[in-house]
Amino acid sequence: MELDESVEAILSDESNALDGFYERLFQRYPEFKYFFAGANVKRQTAMLTMALLAVKQYPALRRSSKDYLEVLGTKHHGLGIANELFPKFIEVLVETIAEFHGNDWNAALDKQWTDALNYAAAIMHQSPHELVFRVTSASSS
């Protein structure tokens, strides 16, 4: 199994392959609870699952995926999420994905996921910390 096949399996899983991820994360690393206080964990899990679409393209991410990861990075920075927390998040995410795949999981797939998520995190770390939106109106000249 390759990374893209793994992502497809996760996205097509009716039971939501990443259910339980945040509980596992909070149990192992309680410092994450602060950032998700009041958050709807089911919604957060769905957003995380959809973010995997960007990771699926590793190592040749499209510009739109890089832009998306930069926006996520800016949002995470604005929430005060330190770069040092990302490896812990990735560790638990890879473990959750490995559990989902069961016997189909192997060392090569572990490396693909770890490399892809670290790459995504690096893009998020490099994102601009302020997003500036310019709205141009046709009527303003």
Secondary structure in CASP SS format (residue, H / E / C, confidence):
PFRMAT SS
TARGET T0000
AUTHOR 0000-0000-0000
METHOD secondary structure of the structure
MODEL  1
M C 1.00
E C 1.00
L H 1.00
D H 1.00
E H 1.00
S H 1.00
V H 1.00
E H 1.00
A H 1.00
I H 1.00
L H 1.00
S H 1.00
D C 1.00
E C 1.00
S C 1.00
N C 1.00
A C 1.00
L C 1.00
D C 1.00
G C 1.00
F H 1.00
Y H 1.00
E H 1.00
R H 1.00
L H 1.00
F H 1.00
Q H 1.00
R H 1.00
Y C 1.00
P H 1.00
E H 1.00
F H 1.00
K H 1.00
Y H 1.00
F H 1.00
F H 1.00
A C 1.00
G C 1.00
A C 1.00
N C 1.00
V H 1.00
K H 1.00
R H 1.00
Q H 1.00
T H 1.00
A H 1.00
M H 1.00
L H 1.00
T H 1.00
M H 1.00
A H 1.00
L H 1.00
L H 1.00
A H 1.00
V H 1.00
K H 1.00
Q C 1.00
Y C 1.00
P C 1.00
A C 1.00
L C 1.00
R C 1.00
R H 1.00
S H 1.00
S H 1.00
K H 1.00
D H 1.00
Y H 1.00
L H 1.00
E H 1.00
V H 1.00
L H 1.00
G H 1.00
T H 1.00
K H 1.00
H H 1.00
H H 1.00
G H 1.00
L C 1.00
G C 1.00
I C 1.00
A C 1.00
N H 1.00
E H 1.00
L H 1.00
F H 1.00
P H 1.00
K H 1.00
F H 1.00
I H 1.00
E H 1.00
V H 1.00
L H 1.00
V H 1.00
E H 1.00
T H 1.00
I H 1.00
A H 1.00
E H 1.00
F H 1.00
H H 1.00
G H 1.00
N H 1.00
D H 1.00
W C 1.00
N C 1.00
A H 1.00
A H 1.00
L H 1.00
D H 1.00
K H 1.00
Q H 1.00
W H 1.00
T H 1.00
D H 1.00
A H 1.00
L H 1.00
N H 1.00
Y H 1.00
A H 1.00
A H 1.00
A H 1.00
I H 1.00
M H 1.00
H H 1.00
Q H 1.00
S C 1.00
P C 1.00
H C 1.00
E C 1.00
L C 1.00
V C 1.00
F C 1.00
R C 1.00
V C 1.00
T C 1.00
S C 1.00
A C 1.00
S C 1.00
S C 1.00
S C 1.00
END
